[in-house]
Amino acid sequence: MTELPETVDIFGWLADRTGCGTIRVMQPMDALAEATGRSVLYSEKIKTQGFMPKVIVGQRICKDGPTDLWQHVASNEHRPKLVFELDDDLWNVDPSNHSAYDWFLNGFDRKANEYHNVPDNLRANIHVADRVTVTTPALAEIVGQWNDNVHIIPNYLPEWVLEHERPKNDRLTIGWMGSATHTMDWEQASGPVARFLKQNPKVGFHLIGAPYGKWFKVPEDQIKVTPWIDGVENVWKAIDFDIALAPLRPHLFNRSKSNLKALEAAALGIPIVASDVGPYPDFIEHGKTGFLVKRDHEWGKFLRELVNDEAMRLEMGAAAKEKARQWTLEGHIDEWASVLMEW
């Protein structure tokens, strides 16, 4: 990172620029700068000399080198305020998510073929932070073991997403968007969804992101698989579903998940069929903004109801969008401001 000003109010030290980095650091900080006029910057790298922000937000810092720097800053008497940002339960990753399990539970980086002291680093870096931000009460409970100043800031979406008119398909399409961290969720739900698709060959199926299409064994012209798209905003713009799916397996890791997938669908006016697990029962109004699945056969049951009733789809989608209006980033930017700017 070069040519930075000597003084910045808030600096976001990103773990990545994928979904987590965008939604938990980049978008909130951009909105904060717009709302307050404060000086805000973010990057995956941080300058170590001649640069002293007032606040550093560290996202998921756990590699050995960055940990050494975080701990060094924390040990200085005259230092920035440190906020540790986390949005997943990294201590209960399921082994089916191979790379994340290797990394967060064992500290093994498959790409670099090297080990880091990740589990201990996470705990130590959380411990020395002045504040910690998380997405859900369940995650706050876990992180509270190492820091008693934890702030819950849910995921919110920019207002423009609600005004975006999603693209339409020639035929009715159900779909799912997500990363390759949902193997255990689709292991449970793919069978019932595949049966529904085989029984309803006129219904299209669109997967965006992870390559789970091979599990469904449906004709090629019925399924569309879009590889992961760079930029979360571009992913949102590519969503063309009439009905969204959100399978989630009952699992300790999923207990700390946020309602983001349901919120994204709602903001785009899409009714959703989701597992009655984790964050979804608190967000989805069963029968009004979507359906909650308790038993496997209900995937087909609720999908049939939505596929066969256009008026229901439109009514549920409209109700979901109205609910999403309560979850805009601009409408909740004061939550980020109170944590990052009020000391």
C-alpha positions as CSV (number, residue, x, y, z in Angstrom):
1,M,0.0,0.0,0.0
2,T,1.6,3.3,-1.0
3,E,0.8,7.0,-1.0
4,L,-1.5,6.9,2.0
5,P,-2.2,10.0,4.1
6,E,-0.4,10.3,7.4
7,T,-3.8,10.3,9.3
8,V,-6.9,8.3,8.6
9,D,-9.9,8.0,10.9
10,I,-10.7,4.4,10.2
11,F,-8.7,1.8,8.3
12,G,-10.2,-1.6,7.3
13,W,-7.7,-4.4,7.1
14,L,-9.4,-6.8,4.8
15,A,-9.1,-10.6,4.8
16,D,-10.5,-10.7,1.3
17,R,-12.7,-8.8,-1.2
18,T,-15.2,-11.6,-1.6
19,G,-18.6,-11.6,0.2
20,C,-17.2,-11.3,3.7
21,G,-14.8,-8.5,2.9
22,T,-17.4,-6.6,0.8
23,I,-20.4,-6.8,3.1
24,R,-18.6,-6.6,6.5
25,V,-15.9,-4.0,5.7
26,M,-16.0,-2.3,2.3
27,Q,-19.7,-1.5,2.0
28,P,-20.1,-0.3,5.7
29,M,-17.0,1.8,5.5
30,D,-18.0,3.4,2.2
31,A,-21.5,4.1,3.7
32,L,-19.9,5.5,6.9
33,A,-17.7,7.9,4.9
34,E,-20.7,9.0,2.9
35,A,-22.8,9.6,5.9
36,T,-20.2,11.3,8.2
37,G,-17.6,12.7,5.9
38,R,-14.9,10.9,7.9
39,S,-11.7,9.7,6.3
40,V,-12.0,5.9,5.7
41,L,-9.7,3.5,3.8
42,Y,-9.4,-0.3,3.4
43,S,-7.0,-2.7,1.9
44,E,-5.7,-6.3,2.3
45,K,-2.4,-4.8,3.2
46,I,-1.4,-2.4,5.9
47,K,1.5,0.0,6.0
48,T,3.7,-0.4,9.0
49,Q,5.5,3.0,9.1
50,G,4.3,6.6,8.7
51,F,0.7,5.6,8.8
52,M,-1.4,5.9,11.9
53,P,-5.2,5.6,11.6
54,K,-7.3,6.3,14.7
55,V,-9.1,3.0,14.4
56,I,-8.0,-0.3,12.7
57,V,-10.7,-2.8,11.9
58,G,-9.0,-6.2,11.4
59,Q,-11.1,-8.8,9.6
60,R,-10.4,-12.4,10.6
61,I,-6.6,-11.8,11.2
62,C,-5.0,-15.1,11.9
63,K,-1.9,-15.7,9.8
64,D,1.4,-15.6,11.7
65,G,2.8,-12.4,10.1
66,P,-0.3,-10.3,10.4
67,T,-0.8,-11.6,13.9
68,D,2.7,-10.4,14.9
69,L,1.8,-7.0,13.6
70,W,-1.6,-6.9,15.3
71,Q,-0.1,-7.9,18.6
72,H,2.8,-5.4,18.2
73,V,0.3,-2.6,17.7
74,A,-1.8,-3.7,20.6
75,S,1.2,-3.6,22.9
76,N,2.0,0.1,22.2
77,E,0.8,2.7,24.7
78,H,-0.2,5.2,22.1
79,R,-1.9,3.2,19.5
80,P,-5.0,3.1,17.3
81,K,-8.2,1.5,18.7
82,L,-8.4,-2.1,17.5
83,V,-11.7,-3.7,16.3
84,F,-11.7,-7.4,15.4
85,E,-14.3,-8.3,12.8
86,L,-15.7,-11.8,12.4
87,D,-18.7,-13.3,10.7
88,D,-18.4,-17.0,11.0
89,D,-17.9,-19.6,13.8
90,L,-14.4,-20.6,12.7
91,W,-14.0,-23.1,15.6
92,N,-16.8,-25.4,14.3
93,V,-16.2,-25.6,10.6
94,D,-17.4,-28.9,9.2
95,P,-14.7,-31.2,7.6
96,S,-16.8,-31.2,4.4
97,N,-15.5,-27.7,3.8
98,H,-12.0,-29.1,3.3
99,S,-9.9,-25.9,2.8
100,A,-11.5,-23.9,5.6
101,Y,-11.4,-26.9,8.0
102,D,-7.7,-27.4,7.3
103,W,-7.0,-23.7,7.7
104,F,-9.0,-22.7,10.7
105,L,-8.8,-25.9,12.7
106,N,-5.3,-27.0,11.8
107,G,-3.6,-23.9,10.4
108,F,-2.7,-25.6,7.1
109,D,-2.7,-23.4,4.0
110,R,-3.3,-25.9,1.1
111,K,-2.3,-23.4,-1.6
112,A,1.0,-22.3,0.0
113,N,1.6,-25.7,1.6
114,E,2.5,-24.1,4.9
115,Y,1.3,-24.1,8.4
116,H,0.3,-21.1,10.6
117,N,-0.8,-21.1,14.3
118,V,-4.3,-20.1,13.2
119,P,-6.5,-21.3,16.2
120,D,-4.3,-19.7,18.8
121,N,-3.8,-16.6,16.7
122,L,-7.5,-16.0,16.4
123,R,-8.1,-16.3,20.1
124,A,-5.1,-14.0,20.9
125,N,-6.1,-11.4,18.4
126,I,-9.7,-11.3,19.6
127,H,-8.4,-11.0,23.2
128,V,-6.3,-7.9,22.7
129,A,-8.9,-6.0,20.6
130,D,-10.7,-3.1,22.1
131,R,-13.9,-4.2,20.5
132,V,-15.2,-7.1,18.4
133,T,-17.9,-7.0,15.8
134,V,-20.0,-10.1,14.8
135,T,-23.1,-10.8,12.9
136,T,-25.3,-12.9,15.3
137,P,-26.0,-13.5,19.0
138,A,-24.8,-17.1,18.7
139,L,-21.4,-15.9,17.4
140,A,-21.2,-13.2,20.0
141,E,-21.6,-15.9,22.7
142,I,-18.7,-17.9,21.3
143,V,-16.4,-14.9,20.8
144,G,-17.3,-13.6,24.3
145,Q,-15.0,-16.3,25.7
146,W,-12.0,-14.2,24.8
147,N,-13.4,-10.6,24.8
148,D,-16.3,-9.2,26.8
149,N,-16.8,-6.1,24.5
150,V,-18.6,-7.8,21.6
151,H,-21.0,-5.8,19.4
152,I,-23.6,-7.5,17.2
153,I,-24.1,-5.8,13.9
154,P,-26.2,-7.8,11.5
155,N,-25.6,-8.0,7.8
156,Y,-27.4,-5.3,5.9
157,L,-27.6,-4.6,2.1
158,P,-27.2,-1.3,0.2
159,E,-30.5,0.4,-0.7
160,W,-29.8,0.1,-4.4
161,V,-30.3,-3.7,-4.3
162,L,-34.0,-3.2,-3.5
163,E,-34.4,-0.9,-6.5
164,H,-32.6,-3.3,-8.9
165,E,-34.8,-5.0,-11.4
166,R,-33.5,-8.6,-11.7
167,P,-33.2,-10.2,-15.1
168,K,-36.0,-12.5,-16.2
169,N,-35.8,-16.0,-17.8
170,D,-38.0,-17.4,-20.6
171,R,-39.1,-20.1,-18.2
172,L,-39.8,-20.2,-14.4
173,T,-36.5,-20.7,-12.6
174,I,-35.6,-21.7,-9.1
175,G,-32.1,-21.0,-8.0
176,W,-29.3,-20.8,-5.4
177,M,-26.2,-18.6,-5.0
178,G,-23.3,-19.4,-2.8
179,S,-19.7,-20.4,-2.2
180,A,-18.3,-23.9,-1.9
181,T,-18.8,-23.8,1.9
182,H,-22.3,-25.4,1.6
183,T,-21.4,-29.0,0.8
184,M,-23.0,-30.4,4.0
185,D,-26.1,-28.3,3.4
186,W,-26.6,-29.6,-0.2
187,E,-25.8,-33.2,0.9
188,Q,-29.0,-33.1,2.8
189,A,-31.3,-31.1,0.4
190,S,-30.0,-32.1,-3.1
191,G,-32.0,-35.3,-3.2
192,P,-35.5,-33.8,-2.6
193,V,-34.7,-30.8,-4.9
194,A,-33.5,-33.2,-7.7
195,R,-36.7,-35.2,-7.5
196,F,-38.7,-32.1,-7.8
197,L,-36.8,-31.0,-10.9
198,K,-37.1,-34.4,-12.5
199,Q,-40.9,-34.3,-11.9
200,N,-41.1,-30.7,-13.3
201,P,-38.9,-30.6,-16.4
202,K,-40.3,-27.3,-17.5
203,V,-38.8,-25.6,-14.4
204,G,-35.3,-24.3,-14.8
205,F,-32.6,-24.5,-12.2
206,H,-29.8,-21.9,-11.9
207,L,-26.8,-22.4,-9.6
208,I,-24.4,-19.4,-9.1
209,G,-21.0,-20.0,-7.5
210,A,-20.1,-23.4,-6.2
211,P,-20.2,-26.3,-8.7
212,Y,-22.9,-28.4,-7.2
213,G,-24.8,-29.0,-10.4
214,K,-23.4,-32.5,-10.9
215,W,-25.4,-33.7,-7.9
216,F,-28.8,-33.1,-9.5
217,K,-28.7,-35.4,-12.6
218,V,-31.1,-33.4,-14.6
219,P,-31.0,-32.7,-18.4
220,E,-28.4,-30.2,-19.4
221,D,-31.1,-27.8,-20.8
222,Q,-32.8,-27.7,-17.5
223,I,-29.9,-26.6,-15.4
224,K,-27.7,-23.5,-15.7
225,V,-24.4,-23.3,-13.7
226,T,-22.7,-19.9,-13.5
227,P,-19.2,-20.0,-12.0
228,W,-18.4,-17.6,-9.2
229,I,-18.5,-14.0,-10.4
230,D,-16.0,-11.4,-9.1
231,G,-17.6,-8.7,-7.1
232,V,-20.6,-9.2,-4.8
233,E,-22.5,-6.5,-6.5
234,N,-22.1,-8.3,-9.8
235,V,-23.4,-11.5,-8.3
236,W,-26.5,-9.8,-7.0
237,K,-27.1,-8.4,-10.5
238,A,-26.8,-11.9,-12.0
239,I,-29.6,-13.4,-9.8
240,D,-32.5,-14.2,-12.1
241,F,-34.5,-16.6,-9.9
242,D,-38.3,-16.7,-9.5
243,I,-37.9,-18.8,-6.4
244,A,-34.8,-18.9,-4.2
245,L,-33.5,-21.9,-2.2
246,A,-31.6,-21.8,1.1
247,P,-30.8,-25.3,2.4
248,L,-29.0,-25.4,5.8
249,R,-28.1,-28.5,7.8
250,P,-28.7,-28.5,11.5
251,H,-25.1,-28.1,12.6
252,L,-23.2,-26.2,15.3
253,F,-21.4,-24.1,12.6
254,N,-24.7,-23.1,11.1
255,R,-26.1,-22.0,14.4
256,S,-23.9,-18.8,14.0
257,K,-24.8,-18.1,10.4
258,S,-26.6,-14.9,9.5
259,N,-29.8,-14.5,7.5
260,L,-27.9,-13.1,4.5
261,K,-29.1,-15.5,1.8
262,A,-32.7,-15.0,2.7
263,L,-32.1,-11.2,2.9
264,E,-30.6,-11.1,-0.5
265,A,-33.6,-12.9,-2.0
266,A,-36.0,-10.7,-0.1
267,A,-34.3,-7.5,-1.3
268,L,-34.8,-8.7,-4.9
269,G,-38.4,-9.6,-4.4
270,I,-37.9,-13.4,-4.6
271,P,-39.9,-15.8,-2.3
272,I,-37.6,-18.3,-0.7
273,V,-37.8,-21.9,0.4
274,A,-35.3,-22.4,3.2
275,S,-34.5,-24.9,5.9
276,D,-36.1,-24.2,9.3
277,V,-32.7,-23.9,10.8
278,G,-30.3,-21.3,12.2
279,P,-31.2,-17.7,11.3
280,Y,-34.0,-18.4,8.9
281,P,-36.9,-18.9,11.3
282,D,-36.3,-15.4,12.8
283,F,-36.3,-13.7,9.4
284,I,-38.6,-15.7,7.0
285,E,-42.3,-15.4,7.8
286,H,-43.6,-18.8,6.9
287,G,-46.3,-18.6,4.3
288,K,-45.9,-14.8,3.9
289,T,-42.4,-14.1,2.6
290,G,-41.4,-17.7,2.0
291,F,-41.5,-21.2,3.3
292,L,-39.6,-23.0,6.1
293,V,-38.8,-26.7,5.5
294,K,-38.9,-28.9,8.5
295,R,-38.9,-32.3,6.7
296,D,-37.3,-33.4,3.4
297,H,-40.5,-34.0,1.5
298,E,-41.5,-30.3,2.1
299,W,-38.9,-29.1,-0.4
300,G,-41.0,-30.5,-3.2
301,K,-44.3,-29.6,-1.5
302,F,-43.5,-25.9,-1.1
303,L,-41.8,-25.6,-4.5
304,R,-44.9,-27.0,-6.2
305,E,-47.1,-24.5,-4.4
306,L,-44.9,-21.6,-5.6
307,V,-44.4,-23.0,-9.1
308,N,-48.1,-23.5,-9.7
309,D,-49.3,-20.2,-8.2
310,E,-47.9,-17.1,-9.8
311,A,-50.1,-14.8,-7.7
312,M,-48.6,-16.4,-4.5
313,R,-45.1,-15.9,-5.9
314,L,-45.7,-12.3,-6.6
315,E,-47.4,-11.6,-3.3
316,M,-44.7,-13.4,-1.3
317,G,-41.9,-11.6,-3.2
318,A,-43.5,-8.2,-2.6
319,A,-43.9,-9.0,1.1
320,A,-40.3,-10.1,1.3
321,K,-39.1,-6.9,-0.4
322,E,-41.0,-4.8,2.1
323,K,-39.4,-6.7,5.0
324,A,-35.9,-6.2,3.4
325,R,-36.5,-2.4,3.5
326,Q,-36.0,-2.7,7.2
327,W,-32.5,-4.2,6.6
328,T,-30.7,-1.5,4.5
329,L,-27.1,-0.5,5.3
330,E,-28.0,3.2,5.0
331,G,-30.8,2.8,7.5
332,H,-28.5,1.1,10.1
333,I,-25.2,2.9,9.5
334,D,-25.5,4.3,13.0
335,E,-24.7,0.8,14.4
336,W,-21.4,0.8,12.6
337,A,-20.7,4.5,13.6
338,S,-21.3,3.8,17.3
339,V,-18.8,1.0,17.3
340,L,-16.1,2.5,15.1
341,M,-16.4,6.2,15.9
342,E,-17.6,6.6,19.4
343,W,-14.9,6.0,22.0
